Amino acid sequence: MFEQENRDNDTNFWISYADLMAGLLFVFILLIGAIVVKSIVLKANLDSKETSLNSSLENLLLRDAEVQKLKELLAKRAKELENNSKEILLFKEDLKLKTEEIVNLNNILLSNNTKIDNFSSKIIIMQTLLDESNSTIIDNNKIIKEYENRVLVLSNEVISKDDSLKLKDEKLLSLLQAIEDKETAHDKLIAKLQSQKAKIKSLTGIKIKIISELKKSLGDKVHIDPNSGSLRLSSSILFDKNSAVLKEKSKAELKKVFINYIGALISNNSIKTQLDRIVIEGHTDSDGAYLYNLNLSQKRAYAVMNYLLTLEFTKQNKIKPLLVASGRSYLDTIYDSKGKEDKYGSRRIEIKFRLKNDDAMNQIEKILDYE
């Protein structure tokens, strides 16, 4: 009996315990559910506030952009106002100048009106003088008629002197004959002078003959100027820009053309005996100052001559006494067919020869060609 009561008590205890635990579990589940619902609600509120904040930020950014645009627009308007103020000042100055010009024009107009008045008075005076001249002309006509009568008398006297004039005509004929004889002698003298002129012309053509012989000797090896016989070398091949130092890679070609050119001159006895100088000239284009280009052209000519003096060919053929170098700056620039300067062609080194009688022959040619 007692054991049965103990069992019932134990059973009731565990049932009560189970009910308590079930109640606690339900409360716990309710608590968790409440927490979850609360978190969901809070998250939704946070998302809503975040969206609102983002929208507010975007609005603020848009307002900042608008404010910036307004600032830029205000700055632009301020600059425009400043420019307008300057233009107004300039307009005022122009208006002031134009007012002064109008005043000057009014003064000029007044001066011209005064001159016109003076001319009008002069015209009246001239008209008076013209009337007086007409009166004088009438008087002169009367005098002319009187002279006509006198001329008739004088013509009769002239007829009487015709006989004496015939004698003078015979003397005049003899004088004309003498003049014709002198003209014949003068024509013979002119013919003789023309013959001598032709002979001198043939002497002055010696340089042309030498150039022709030089071209035959060189053939296609070296191209020379057909008029002067000079050898032209581009400065851009021999030197760097604004430099007077000879390029190493150009020395071989310079040596080759120099030996061919000078060799053709000294190998021909008819040319060699006439040689006086071998001139190395530096030339520039017209860009830059004259003195700068003169200095550069001289230095380049000297650089070429110094190199040529080191050649064995120059020493063996004793060419050193013949060599001279000079700079011409842009005094002898080259022009194309349209009259425009050929700057590339103007920048050059020229090697040319001078004959012993060059100066004399040039003077003779000038005298013969002078009309």
C-alpha positions as CSV (number, residue, x, y, z in Angstrom):
1,M,0.0,0.0,0.0
2,F,2.8,2.3,1.0
3,E,4.8,1.4,-2.0
4,Q,1.9,2.0,-4.3
5,E,1.5,5.6,-2.9
6,N,5.2,6.2,-3.5
7,R,4.9,5.1,-7.1
8,D,1.9,7.4,-7.6
9,N,3.8,10.3,-6.1
10,D,6.8,9.6,-8.4
11,T,4.6,9.4,-11.4
12,N,2.9,12.7,-10.5
13,F,6.3,14.4,-10.0
14,W,7.5,13.4,-13.4
15,I,4.2,14.5,-15.0
16,S,4.4,17.9,-13.3
17,Y,8.1,18.1,-14.3
18,A,7.2,17.3,-17.9
19,D,4.4,19.9,-17.9
20,L,6.8,22.5,-16.4
21,M,9.4,21.7,-19.1
22,A,6.8,21.8,-21.8
23,G,5.6,25.2,-20.5
24,L,9.2,26.4,-20.4
25,L,9.8,25.1,-23.9
26,F,6.7,26.9,-25.2
27,V,7.8,30.1,-23.4
28,F,11.3,29.7,-24.9
29,I,9.8,29.1,-28.4
30,L,7.5,32.1,-28.0
31,L,10.5,34.2,-26.8
32,I,12.6,33.0,-29.9
33,G,9.6,33.8,-32.2
34,A,9.3,37.2,-30.6
35,I,13.0,37.8,-31.1
36,V,12.8,36.7,-34.7
37,V,9.8,38.8,-35.5
38,K,11.5,41.7,-33.7
39,S,14.7,41.2,-35.7
40,I,12.7,41.0,-39.0
41,V,10.8,44.2,-38.1
42,L,14.1,46.0,-37.1
43,K,15.7,44.8,-40.3
44,A,12.8,46.1,-42.4
45,N,13.0,49.4,-40.5
46,L,16.8,49.5,-41.1
47,D,16.4,48.8,-44.8
48,S,13.7,51.5,-45.0
49,K,16.0,53.9,-43.2
50,E,19.0,52.9,-45.3
51,T,16.9,53.5,-48.5
52,S,15.8,56.8,-47.1
53,L,19.4,57.8,-46.2
54,N,20.6,56.7,-49.7
55,S,17.8,58.8,-51.3
56,S,18.8,61.7,-49.0
57,L,22.4,61.3,-50.0
58,E,21.6,61.3,-53.7
59,N,19.5,64.4,-53.2
60,L,22.4,66.0,-51.4
61,L,24.8,65.0,-54.2
62,L,22.4,66.4,-56.8
63,R,22.0,69.6,-54.8
64,D,25.8,69.9,-54.5
65,A,26.1,69.4,-58.3
66,E,23.4,72.0,-58.8
67,V,25.2,74.3,-56.4
68,Q,28.5,73.8,-58.2
69,K,26.8,74.5,-61.5
70,L,25.2,77.6,-60.1
71,K,28.7,78.7,-58.8
72,E,30.2,78.1,-62.2
73,L,27.3,79.9,-63.9
74,L,27.8,82.8,-61.4
75,A,31.5,82.8,-62.2
76,K,30.8,82.8,-65.9
77,R,28.3,85.6,-65.5
78,A,30.8,87.6,-63.4
79,K,33.5,87.1,-66.1
80,E,31.0,88.1,-68.8
81,L,30.1,91.2,-66.8
82,E,33.8,92.0,-66.5
83,N,34.3,91.5,-70.2
84,N,31.2,93.7,-70.9
85,S,32.7,96.3,-68.6
86,K,35.9,96.3,-70.5
87,E,34.0,96.5,-73.8
88,I,32.0,99.4,-72.5
89,L,35.2,101.2,-71.5
90,L,36.7,100.5,-75.0
91,F,33.4,101.6,-76.6
92,K,33.7,104.8,-74.5
93,E,37.2,105.4,-75.7
94,D,36.3,104.7,-79.3
95,L,33.3,107.1,-78.9
96,K,35.7,109.7,-77.5
97,L,38.1,109.2,-80.5
98,K,35.3,109.3,-83.0
99,T,34.0,112.5,-81.4
100,E,37.5,114.0,-81.7
101,E,37.6,112.8,-85.4
102,I,34.2,114.5,-86.0
103,V,35.6,117.7,-84.5
104,N,38.7,117.4,-86.8
105,L,36.5,116.7,-89.8
106,N,34.4,119.8,-89.0
107,N,37.6,121.8,-88.8
108,I,38.8,120.4,-92.1
109,L,35.4,121.1,-93.7
110,L,35.6,124.7,-92.5
111,S,39.1,125.0,-93.9
112,N,37.9,123.5,-97.2
113,N,35.0,125.9,-97.3
114,T,37.4,128.8,-96.8
115,K,39.6,127.5,-99.6
116,I,36.5,127.2,-101.9
117,D,35.7,130.8,-101.1
118,N,39.2,131.8,-102.0
119,F,39.1,129.8,-105.2
120,S,35.7,131.5,-106.1
121,S,37.4,134.9,-105.7
122,K,40.3,133.8,-107.8
123,I,37.9,132.6,-110.5
124,I,36.3,136.0,-110.6
125,I,39.8,137.6,-111.0
126,M,40.7,135.1,-113.7
127,Q,37.4,135.9,-115.6
128,T,38.4,139.6,-115.4
129,L,41.9,138.8,-116.7
130,L,40.3,136.7,-119.5
131,D,38.2,139.6,-120.6
132,E,41.2,141.8,-120.7
133,S,43.1,139.1,-122.7
134,N,40.3,139.0,-125.3
135,S,40.6,142.7,-125.7
136,T,44.4,142.3,-126.1
137,I,43.9,139.6,-128.7
138,I,41.8,141.9,-130.8
139,D,44.5,144.5,-130.7
140,N,47.1,141.9,-131.6
141,N,45.1,140.8,-134.7
142,K,45.3,144.3,-135.9
143,I,49.1,144.3,-135.4
144,I,49.3,140.9,-137.2
145,K,47.6,142.3,-140.3
146,E,50.1,145.1,-140.4
147,Y,53.0,142.5,-140.2
148,E,51.4,140.5,-143.0
149,N,51.8,143.5,-145.3
150,R,55.4,143.8,-144.2
151,V,56.0,140.1,-144.9
152,L,54.8,140.6,-148.5
153,V,57.4,143.3,-149.0
154,L,60.1,141.0,-147.4
155,S,59.1,138.1,-149.6
156,N,59.9,140.2,-152.7
157,E,63.3,140.9,-151.2
158,V,63.8,137.1,-150.6
159,I,63.2,136.3,-154.2
160,S,65.9,138.7,-155.2
161,K,68.3,136.8,-153.0
162,D,67.6,133.4,-154.5
163,D,70.4,133.8,-157.0
164,S,72.9,134.3,-154.2
165,L,71.6,131.2,-152.4
166,K,72.1,129.0,-155.5
167,L,75.8,129.7,-155.3
168,K,75.7,128.7,-151.6
169,D,73.9,125.4,-152.6
170,E,76.8,124.4,-154.8
171,K,79.2,124.9,-151.9
172,L,76.8,122.8,-149.7
173,L,76.9,120.0,-152.2
174,S,80.6,119.8,-152.1
175,L,80.5,119.7,-148.3
176,L,78.0,116.8,-148.4
177,Q,80.3,114.9,-150.7
178,A,83.2,115.3,-148.2
179,I,80.9,114.1,-145.4
180,E,80.0,111.0,-147.4
181,D,83.6,110.2,-147.9
182,K,84.2,110.5,-144.1
183,E,81.2,108.3,-143.4
184,T,82.7,105.6,-145.7
185,A,85.9,105.7,-143.8
186,H,83.9,105.5,-140.5
187,D,82.1,102.4,-141.7
188,K,85.4,100.7,-142.5
189,L,86.6,101.6,-139.0
190,I,83.4,100.1,-137.5
191,A,83.8,96.9,-139.5
192,K,87.4,96.6,-138.3
193,L,86.3,97.1,-134.7
194,Q,83.6,94.5,-135.0
195,S,86.2,92.0,-136.3
196,Q,88.5,92.8,-133.3
197,K,85.4,92.4,-131.0
198,A,84.8,88.9,-132.4
199,K,88.4,88.0,-131.8
200,I,88.2,89.2,-128.2
201,K,85.0,87.3,-127.7
202,S,86.7,84.1,-128.8
203,L,89.4,84.8,-126.2
204,T,86.9,85.3,-123.5
205,G,85.2,82.0,-124.3
206,I,88.1,80.1,-123.0
207,K,86.3,79.3,-119.7
208,I,83.4,77.9,-121.7
209,K,85.8,75.6,-123.6
210,I,87.4,74.5,-120.3
211,I,84.0,73.7,-118.8
212,S,83.1,71.7,-121.9
213,E,86.4,69.7,-121.7
214,L,85.8,69.2,-117.9
215,K,82.4,67.8,-118.6
216,K,83.8,65.4,-121.2
217,S,86.5,64.2,-118.7
218,L,84.1,63.7,-115.8
219,G,81.3,62.1,-117.8
220,D,78.7,60.7,-115.3
221,K,81.1,60.5,-112.4
222,V,80.5,64.0,-111.0
223,H,77.7,66.5,-111.9
224,I,78.9,70.1,-112.3
225,D,77.2,73.4,-112.9
226,P,76.9,73.9,-116.7
227,N,77.5,77.6,-116.5
228,S,80.2,78.1,-113.9
229,G,81.7,74.5,-113.9
230,S,81.5,74.4,-110.1
231,L,81.0,71.3,-108.0
232,R,78.0,71.5,-105.6
233,L,77.7,69.4,-102.5
234,S,74.6,69.6,-100.1
235,S,75.5,70.9,-96.6
236,S,72.9,68.4,-95.1
237,I,75.1,65.5,-96.4
238,L,78.3,67.0,-95.1
239,F,77.2,68.6,-91.8
240,D,74.6,68.3,-89.1
241,K,72.2,71.3,-88.7
242,N,73.9,74.4,-87.4
243,S,77.2,72.5,-87.2
244,A,80.5,73.1,-88.9
245,V,82.0,69.6,-88.0
246,L,82.4,67.4,-91.0
247,K,80.5,64.1,-90.7
248,E,82.7,61.1,-90.7
249,K,80.4,59.1,-93.0
250,S,80.5,61.9,-95.6
251,K,84.3,62.1,-95.8
252,A,84.7,59.1,-98.2
253,E,82.2,60.5,-100.7
254,L,83.8,64.0,-100.4
255,K,87.2,62.5,-101.1
256,K,85.9,60.6,-104.1
257,V,84.2,63.6,-105.9
258,F,87.1,65.9,-105.1
259,I,89.7,63.6,-106.6
260,N,87.6,63.1,-109.7
261,Y,86.9,66.8,-110.1
262,I,90.4,68.2,-109.4
263,G,91.9,65.2,-111.2
264,A,90.0,66.1,-114.3
265,L,91.3,69.7,-114.0
266,I,95.0,69.0,-113.5
267,S,95.2,66.0,-115.8
268,N,94.4,68.3,-118.8
269,N,97.4,70.5,-119.6
270,S,95.3,73.1,-121.4
271,I,93.2,73.5,-118.2
272,K,96.1,73.1,-115.7
273,T,98.1,75.9,-117.2
274,Q,95.2,78.3,-116.9
275,L,94.4,77.5,-113.2
276,D,94.8,80.3,-110.7
277,R,92.7,79.2,-107.7
278,I,90.5,76.3,-106.5
279,V,87.9,78.0,-104.3
280,I,85.8,76.3,-101.6
281,E,82.7,78.3,-100.8
282,G,80.2,77.8,-98.0
283,H,76.6,78.9,-98.6
284,T,73.5,79.1,-96.4
285,D,69.8,79.7,-97.0
286,S,68.2,83.0,-96.0
287,D,66.9,81.8,-92.6
288,G,68.6,83.6,-89.7
289,A,70.9,86.6,-89.4
290,Y,73.4,87.5,-92.0
291,L,76.5,87.5,-89.7
292,Y,75.5,84.2,-88.1
293,N,75.1,82.6,-91.5
294,L,78.4,84.2,-92.6
295,N,80.3,82.7,-89.7
296,L,78.7,79.3,-90.2
297,S,79.4,79.2,-93.9
298,Q,83.0,80.3,-93.4
299,K,83.6,77.6,-90.7
300,R,82.1,74.9,-93.0
301,A,84.3,76.0,-95.9
302,Y,87.4,75.9,-93.7
303,A,86.4,72.4,-92.4
304,V,86.1,71.0,-95.9
305,M,89.4,72.6,-96.9
306,N,91.2,71.3,-93.8
307,Y,90.0,67.8,-94.6
308,L,91.1,68.1,-98.3
309,L,94.5,69.3,-97.2
310,T,95.0,66.0,-95.3
311,L,94.5,63.9,-98.4
312,E,97.5,62.2,-100.0
313,F,96.1,63.2,-103.4
314,T,96.3,66.9,-102.4
315,K,99.9,66.6,-101.2
316,Q,101.1,64.5,-104.2
317,N,99.7,67.0,-106.8
318,K,100.8,70.1,-104.8
319,I,97.2,71.5,-104.7
320,K,97.6,73.3,-101.4
321,P,98.8,76.6,-102.9
322,L,95.7,76.7,-105.1
323,L,93.2,76.1,-102.3
324,V,91.3,79.0,-100.7
325,A,88.1,78.9,-98.6
326,S,85.4,81.6,-98.0
327,G,81.9,81.9,-96.6
328,R,79.1,83.6,-98.6
329,S,76.3,83.5,-96.0
330,Y,73.0,83.8,-98.0
331,L,74.3,86.2,-100.8
332,D,74.1,83.5,-103.5
333,T,70.8,81.7,-102.7
334,I,69.2,79.4,-105.3
335,Y,65.7,79.9,-106.6
336,D,63.3,77.6,-108.4
337,S,61.4,78.3,-111.7
338,K,58.6,80.0,-109.7
339,G,61.0,82.5,-108.1
340,K,60.8,80.8,-104.7
341,E,64.0,80.1,-102.7
342,D,65.2,76.5,-102.8
343,K,66.4,76.4,-99.2
344,Y,67.8,72.8,-99.6
345,G,69.8,73.8,-102.7
346,S,71.0,77.1,-101.1
347,R,72.6,75.2,-98.2
348,R,75.6,73.9,-100.0
349,I,79.4,73.7,-100.4
350,E,80.7,74.7,-103.8
351,I,84.2,73.8,-105.1
352,K,85.0,75.9,-108.2
353,F,88.1,76.9,-110.2
354,R,89.3,80.4,-111.2
355,L,91.4,81.0,-114.2
356,K,94.4,83.4,-114.3
357,N,92.6,85.8,-116.7
358,D,89.1,85.5,-115.1
359,D,88.9,89.1,-113.9
360,A,90.3,90.6,-117.1
361,M,88.1,88.5,-119.3
362,N,85.0,89.4,-117.2
363,Q,85.8,93.1,-117.6
364,I,86.3,92.8,-121.4
365,E,83.0,90.9,-121.7
366,K,81.2,93.7,-119.8
367,I,82.8,96.4,-122.0
368,L,81.9,94.5,-125.2
369,D,78.3,93.8,-124.1
370,Y,77.7,97.4,-123.0
371,E,75.3,99.3,-125.3
